[in-house]
Amino acid sequence: MSKDQQSIDAQKVLEKYDRESQYRINIGRWAWVVGFLGISLTIFHLYTGYFGTLPSQKQGAIHLGTALGIIFLLFPIKKGLHRVQRSVPWYDVLLAFLAMYVAYHKIIFFDDILLARVTGYSTFDTIVSVIGILLVLEATRRTVGIAIVIVASIAILYAVLGKYIPTQVLSHAGFSIERITTNLWYQESGVFGTPIQISAKYIYLFLFFGVVLVHTNIGKFFNNLAFALTGRFTGGTAKAAVAASALQGMVSGSSVGNTVASGSFTIPMMKKAGFKPEFAAATEASASTGGQIMPPLMGAAAFIMMEYLEVKFSTIMLAAMIPASLYFAGIFIGTHFEAKKRGIVGLPKSQLPNLKILLKKYGYMLFPLLIIIGTILAGFTPQRAALLGIVSAYLISLLREETRLNFKQTVLLLIEGARTALPVIAAVATAGIIAGVVSITGLGSKFASGIISLSGGFLPLALFFTMVACLILGMGLPTTANYVVTATVAAPALINSFGVEPIAVHMFVFYFGIVADITPPVCLAAYAGAGIARANPFKTGLDAVRLAIAAFIIPYIFVADPILLMVDVTPLKFISAILTALIGMMAVSSAMIGYFKADSYVWERIALFIGGLCMIIPEMYTNIIGVIVIGVIWYIQKSRHDDKMMGKPNVNAQA
């Protein structure tokens, strides 16, 4: 298959599973309007990022209002119309300018609206708030999907009709439409609450940083670097795919987008090497999904977590370091055992990039990432780190002709920065509606009492119910919105009622919101990978869960003992926790694949899984048990393997 055909197929897969990619391309003269708005929005964020943001309500109004205008001009009312429409329908033009007005209304009448919080809102203010909320929901439906809109709509109905609910757990006094809409639109706890404020201050700049890096061809460099480092080892194509996706995931906030971008190159190579199509697709999907938990950038939700916990981003980054390493180590080890099981060797040296030449020629591309890490660890704000990263990435693009951007390309880069941010902006605005209802109605405390009641005060059960809620919400909500909802509703119960470390709880819901993208039955990243591999989507999802099993285990461990999150850690504890956890992940991954030193029997897989868990738990006694169990299984399988090599009959073989 030609590269052009691969690119076309990848784009079709992306449009099928990623709502963000279903936007109009050919819109005639309206392209000038979209371009002007996109350039203005990006320059506005660059300007306020350097000189300081406006008051949060004004910053958020420009951020959301301009984004809504672009959304209605780019995203059609119905799926599939983006392929056939050659202009923007009149009703979308009307909605675009109406959306911009209702958001800018907060700026035009800023002082009057502040005063109205005391004196009461006018009828016109109420009408504006109703229209604004409806337009936010419609924009979110077009860019993200219907699921989050349904959740937000139910939340609003709950706020209005709460007094009619015949249960003490969920009922409340009920509020008028006027009070709900004006609170959600004009107060800091609704649409323009913390999520949209963080989006306006930090997330937009980091998304634009990712766009700049993509235009410097850093994705190709990451792929080549991954193959140079791992391609020669057993199952090298799969290991390179894991490494490349981990690197690209640092600058990409989309599981599906990362799966398609990397997978269109890595999945065919894995299939050619001998991996089954489902396993190849699952490897790419699970690794690409993990990019959102990979420091230094992580996903957009990490910046909202920083604000919720009132900590520096460096704290979030360091807390995610060990869990993310274990996540990718689990996938990496899983591909190793699968390759050993199927006898898949590495690629010959002649087919791999030369590491020394690659680093000498393109190693400078890592400089912007190092700038980001250094400035964050030095204590600078994420805004300043993002700005320095953007400037350095743009400057290094000028070093080589193939990455150098001319004036036209720079203009398109500014527009692309705005377009990339649209789904995130819409999602966090709608998530703000849900969070606002929780705040107004006191639903959070009621949900907390419900968790405590269902779990009987037993923490592991409460964590399990929270995990299920995250996975269910993740079937339709993007990661950022999922995190906002669960952090608002479920996290307080675990923190206040069970005394769990706050950062552990927030990381817990963050993790399970992310792995929903590879958890059946709705696992969009796995489906996207399966589309490229031409594999069974459901089997791909199951394989992805097997490979990413660390994401389902590690959160429970760091809630029980936050040492994995760098809380109250000492150098000795840190080294010990890393080593034992890696050994544990090796055993768990082996159990999931069914191969250790030889093909594993069922009882051996169970023993390896239990032994691995004992190693991951940072306790000396469980670690000793784990070492013994894993050691015994290793010895048994080694003896069986040696006997097989010498042609001796296996007296322990099962019928």
Steps between C-alpha positions, in 0.01 A plus 500: 500500500636843407566771757230716343244220533606440862451870570152496344400190699633653822300818441183295446559312824567826683176656373305186593612477862612852581221760499762776513606419143154540345525866404439679171804543277358693204295792630566761232526862611423406859851356520619861533274554800613172663860595429460845654330361811754219536800729463348752740428235762852355489667842507272601789620203705863560412463865599323435832736212571793741489352824634250348743142379466190716529257455792389137484146577376627721216776256407252214500242696296745573218636146518160329484315753285753500217528120515121464474495727197763288323322176597172597336684611187703178476294215646172410323174429676502135389774241477623447144398839362859624528584293191230648275448860615696759303400799708356586841117487518329824601374352827854408609620851417219636718587261784869589473449873546227449759734277701775759488260773613356312801854428622629852432190632678685426824773743391280771350289522816765378743434751781121472469518120521716516811246736660213272391635227728369714784205683343378219277534424130281664237270308268743563214788361708295188566421456130870538416591234759244252363620552142863478611453166677304353208769608253776354719314168509446502123863590430611217728269255323655594166862476612499234772180298476157461653590312819638792700211718382253245638681495834500881520132519398403247767698704753305816410167312518604362838573852625155619388288194585684378809203558730296247302750215544351258756821415685681678779838413352443693173218745570560868573296818509516559125592828330337717237627503142602862550712426805665192349589658166627829643707313760648271238573785256602793719650344814843340542358156571344428160599533136769755585623310804837344571514266195453776242730734693779240496432436132538872430816539709697180440340233285471707181870587508609141554273378221655761271845384611406151383385636165831684452693182580297299250586754228870454575463129405577392854261206456722353230805559720331322794417201279857477372641543850274225635604256226867588545476428874283187504456365146780241519364324809247215518169626362673823407219643288252483789750638752580787263128571465468523880801731529389721210146533634627586847715776351228632269242477777693763692402758240162359396185517711292261291508122544326441169706761314825359634392143416428594139806723454746242635302191411482567128878444505558250783202263468584377147860440613385299803270288283781440251729388784251230604275656764127432467301800370304530827819500708671752271202735522473451877868579551467829316168592666613426856833682454334800333239524776773504762649813346257707707658378823856542377695794648599770432189626316235232566137567408301820540337365817835511679492881497150503650624256764776745586238768568267272696784382725658847518848364430770577246494314170841356584331316788247344261777417255716328760203314646419354159856391427507155665142394409555605137830312489331188637217536249734504202729241657201265522415548131867472400546176697171365365617545142827325593325191634261492204797515263682223690184292493471535120871497422506852358851642485626854456566686179841470330739786563492597133129590527540722806606865532847560638458642851817710501431652159134557591583684824777699337274612217165545678571482873438874527127424461496388863607845615145648534393208723809550716413871523149411621629256762774733619280808539226307684748336739665839552170629639375710209130502418366257237415805288861612488619146436256461209601834348870418518427159350303655213769757423782244514306251284431765238863616499642150457262445208701766319824300523418263214335567168259205529354634828534874436165679500439789263250781565203312354581185695537703819157651446353153444677388817318767701166388353578134565576585863149638543332211317681242712377664821131518401384159632683549829349846550148373428547196724626692803223759461238224514685330783474833681121477469504161671740620769286810551186294559690284748604816686157665495297195600742337742496184287863433589428436868201284407710298260763464772247363746381262228852366444550453873167323533560267203854416608408450865795720595741255331757702301584242227130468419461879488797517262344229284171691470692816413699312235179367344354853493815630327492223239129547429536876466807444284288318244363833383688778674845619397772451760501859622123515552502157662764615746313822586179310571652221709738735681203719592260224599697194615838631617369690806341179634828310485697790649264610778341170598792261457794734560675415174785727386340763267754462221452121508123537458529746214759283324268202552207658314739653244641155413167324464358783294787449256494118475131516411629560145623139485241332725223304322226531397560863395875532444553755226881484494487121463235531228717750313799267521284209385384708203859546385595135569176367349450306821208403722428813709372321811793257510732795453342664806551185707864476391548869585367440851738206540795713394396803706419297810734727700249783464238287676732393786738787575229754602381270779858460617583872516175570684601242762856635515572832323874432491456426127382860467815634666313578823719472813765323296866444586774394254508144639121466492491644150757255358337208681151592378619532139690169493231292668225657291686430175552136602133486590396642163718241328314220680155653443568562131628144466180370659285701261691380191536138614876472459790542743796270433266267314128480420318532832235266636190659652617448858839652415331809355292541815809459720698750292217752519476468880878512537517807281239680710698415813808660344317816390362560851778700674516278813796283601296191595297497179818557300661191658193291412509637148868418449448143619195440279657652189828317563327163533303548176815613321688189614215266399468658157876511446524127571213433262660720234840329541341156477322601182824627348669164577203304371400346834130418558316737734369285785300798630314560174129540543248315289 
